[in-house]
Amino acid sequence: MNKTNILFNVVSYDFKNPGVEKMVKNVLTTVRPGSIILLHDGVGNHHDTREATDIIIRTLKTQGYRFVTVSQLLTYDKSKCSLN
């Protein structure tokens, strides 16, 4: 079918209701350039997931990360990444 299978490599474990601090830690300790982060909007504590997502985004942006679409990520040249 000429399709590309896209998976995630960072899990927040928000579906286990670990609390905001633990979700943030789960992501920030495993994220790296090119990561795809899995967060849910239909299970677990929605308030905690929203709060953790806000913290994760703000923190990663201050660390120099930027957020792109999967299509952009597939064409990304990893050799030009200053975070490697």
BELVENHU-V540381 format. One record per residue. N is the residue number from 1. PSI is psi in whole degrees, -180 to 180 (999 if undefined). NEAR is the number of other C-alpha atoms within 12 Angstrom. Layout:
BEGIN
n->{N N}
psi->{PSI PSI}
near->{NEAR NEAR}
END
This chain:
BEGIN
n->{1 2 3 4 5 6 7 8 9 10 11 12 13 14 15 16 17 18 19 20 21 22 23 24 25 26 27 28 29 30 31 32 33 34 35 36 37 38 39 40 41 42 43 44 45 46 47 48 49 50 51 52 53 54 55 56 57 58 59 60 61 62 63 64 65 66 67 68 69 70 71 72 73 74 75 76 77 78 79 80 81 82 83 84}
psi->{-3 44 151 129 122 127 175 161 3 128 130 -21 29 -27 -14 3 53 -8 159 -51 -43 -39 -46 -46 -43 -40 -52 -25 -12 -12 148 166 131 -2 150 120 129 120 148 150 4 3 165 -165 103 -39 -47 -42 -43 -45 -44 -41 -43 -46 -44 -48 -49 -43 -47 -38 -40 -23 2 1 155 160 131 167 164 -39 -43 -40 -37 -23 7 133 102 -25 -16 8 124 -7 0 999}
near->{4 4 5 9 9 15 14 18 18 24 25 35 27 34 22 19 21 20 24 28 22 25 35 34 23 25 32 28 18 22 27 23 28 31 28 24 32 25 32 23 15 12 16 21 22 21 18 29 32 24 21 31 31 19 22 34 22 18 20 25 15 11 16 16 22 23 20 16 14 18 12 13 18 17 13 17 13 16 11 11 15 14 15 13}
END
